[in-house]
Amino acid sequence: MEIQEYFSTQNKEYWISEIEKSDWSAGKFLHRLLKDNKLKETVGENTKLLLLTEKKKLVSFCTFAEKDDIQPTELTPWIGWVYTFPEYRGNRFAGKLIAYAEKLAKEAGMENIYISTNHVGLYEKYGYEFYKIMKAVDGEDSRVYTKRL
């Protein structure tokens, strides 16, 4: 398996079509942002879309960005859109991407990293701690988790 950065790949259209196959509404939203060239405008110009691939198969993906769905906020950076395709779940493949994003944050001199989610018990496995409930851009409450790097 290999981690690729979407914006550095040659075959963006192929990877967009793979992301579209996710069975998750947020994955569909990510697909639309990519198609419309709006992802970086939405979550930051330095956004990276990390793809865990097995040859031409997309296993898992996530973003590493200045912002996520909690806006405005001074908290940064964020891991977002964490998704693993059903046939690959249970193998901690998303953890490989999370660890890679944490490495990027550390290299950039960040002390903390954040995740906005409604999952309980998922990110704790990767060392994240509940920070607080914050309002997402859609007005809904979201659980924010953080990890000291």
C-alpha positions as CSV (number, residue, x, y, z in Angstrom):
1,M,0.0,0.0,0.0
2,E,1.1,3.5,-0.8
3,I,0.1,7.0,0.4
4,Q,-0.3,9.4,-2.5
5,E,-1.2,13.1,-2.3
6,Y,-4.0,13.8,-4.7
7,F,-2.9,17.3,-5.8
8,S,0.5,15.8,-6.8
9,T,-0.9,12.9,-8.8
10,Q,-1.0,12.7,-12.6
11,N,-4.4,11.0,-12.8
12,K,-6.7,13.3,-10.7
13,E,-9.8,12.4,-12.7
14,Y,-9.4,8.8,-11.9
15,W,-9.0,9.4,-8.2
16,I,-12.0,11.8,-8.2
17,S,-14.1,9.0,-9.7
18,E,-12.9,6.6,-7.0
19,I,-13.8,9.0,-4.2
20,E,-17.2,9.4,-5.8
21,K,-17.8,5.6,-5.2
22,S,-17.8,6.2,-1.4
23,D,-21.1,5.4,0.3
24,W,-20.8,8.5,2.6
25,S,-22.6,11.8,2.1
26,A,-19.4,13.7,3.1
27,G,-17.4,11.7,0.5
28,K,-19.9,12.8,-2.1
29,F,-19.5,16.4,-0.9
30,L,-15.7,16.1,-1.1
31,H,-16.1,14.7,-4.7
32,R,-18.2,17.8,-5.6
33,L,-15.6,20.2,-4.1
34,L,-12.9,18.4,-6.1
35,K,-14.9,18.5,-9.4
36,D,-15.7,22.2,-8.9
37,N,-12.1,22.9,-7.9
38,K,-13.3,24.4,-4.6
39,L,-11.6,22.2,-1.9
40,K,-8.7,24.5,-1.3
41,E,-11.0,27.5,-1.3
42,T,-13.1,25.8,1.3
43,V,-10.5,24.5,3.7
44,G,-7.2,26.2,2.9
45,E,-4.8,26.7,0.0
46,N,-2.2,24.3,1.6
47,T,-4.7,21.4,1.8
48,K,-3.5,17.9,1.1
49,L,-5.8,15.1,0.1
50,L,-4.1,11.9,1.2
51,L,-5.0,8.7,-0.6
52,L,-4.1,5.3,0.7
53,T,-4.0,3.1,-2.5
54,E,-3.3,-0.5,-3.4
55,K,-2.2,-0.2,-7.0
56,K,-5.2,1.4,-8.8
57,K,-7.6,0.7,-5.9
58,L,-8.5,3.5,-3.4
59,V,-8.5,2.0,0.1
60,S,-8.9,5.1,2.3
61,F,-8.6,8.9,2.1
62,C,-8.5,12.0,4.3
63,T,-7.6,15.6,4.2
64,F,-4.9,17.5,6.0
65,A,-5.9,21.2,6.0
66,E,-5.8,24.5,7.8
67,K,-9.6,24.4,8.3
68,D,-12.4,21.8,8.4
69,D,-16.2,22.2,9.1
70,I,-15.6,24.2,12.3
71,Q,-15.3,27.7,11.0
72,P,-14.3,30.3,12.0
73,T,-11.8,29.1,14.5
74,E,-8.2,29.7,15.5
75,L,-7.6,25.9,15.8
76,T,-5.4,24.5,13.1
77,P,-4.5,22.1,11.4
78,W,-7.3,19.6,10.8
79,I,-7.7,16.1,9.6
80,G,-11.0,15.7,7.8
81,W,-13.0,13.6,5.5
82,V,-11.6,10.4,7.0
83,Y,-13.0,7.4,5.1
84,T,-12.1,3.8,4.5
85,F,-14.0,1.7,1.9
86,P,-16.2,-1.0,3.5
87,E,-14.1,-4.0,2.2
88,Y,-11.0,-2.6,3.9
89,R,-12.5,-1.6,7.3
90,G,-11.2,-3.1,10.5
91,N,-7.5,-3.0,9.5
92,R,-6.7,0.5,10.8
93,F,-5.9,1.7,7.3
94,A,-7.3,5.2,8.2
95,G,-4.7,5.1,11.0
96,K,-1.9,5.1,8.4
97,L,-3.3,8.3,6.9
98,I,-3.9,9.9,10.3
99,A,-0.3,9.1,11.3
100,Y,1.0,10.6,8.0
101,A,-1.1,13.8,8.5
102,E,0.3,14.0,12.1
103,K,3.8,13.7,10.7
104,L,3.1,16.6,8.2
105,A,1.8,18.7,11.1
106,K,4.8,18.0,13.2
107,E,7.2,18.9,10.3
108,A,5.3,22.2,10.0
109,G,6.0,23.0,13.6
110,M,2.4,22.4,14.9
111,E,1.9,21.4,18.5
112,N,-1.6,20.0,18.2
113,I,-3.9,18.6,15.5
114,Y,-7.7,18.5,15.4
115,I,-10.5,16.3,14.1
116,S,-14.2,17.2,14.0
117,T,-16.6,14.2,14.1
118,N,-19.7,12.7,15.7
119,H,-17.9,9.4,16.2
120,V,-17.2,8.3,19.8
121,G,-14.5,5.7,20.4
122,L,-12.9,5.9,17.0
123,Y,-10.2,8.5,17.2
124,E,-9.4,7.7,20.8
125,K,-7.7,4.5,19.4
126,Y,-5.2,6.8,17.7
127,G,-4.4,8.9,20.8
128,Y,-7.0,11.7,20.3
129,E,-8.8,13.2,23.3
130,F,-12.2,14.9,23.4
131,Y,-11.6,18.7,23.3
132,K,-15.1,20.2,23.3
133,I,-18.4,20.5,21.3
134,M,-18.3,23.2,18.7
135,K,-20.7,24.4,16.0
136,A,-20.0,23.2,12.5
137,V,-20.7,25.4,9.5
138,D,-24.1,23.7,9.0
139,G,-25.1,24.8,12.5
140,E,-24.9,21.3,14.0
141,D,-22.9,20.4,17.0
142,S,-19.7,18.5,16.4
143,R,-17.3,16.7,18.7
144,V,-13.8,18.2,18.4
145,Y,-10.9,15.9,19.3
146,T,-7.2,16.9,19.6
147,K,-3.9,15.3,19.9
148,R,-0.7,16.8,21.2
149,L,2.1,16.1,18.7
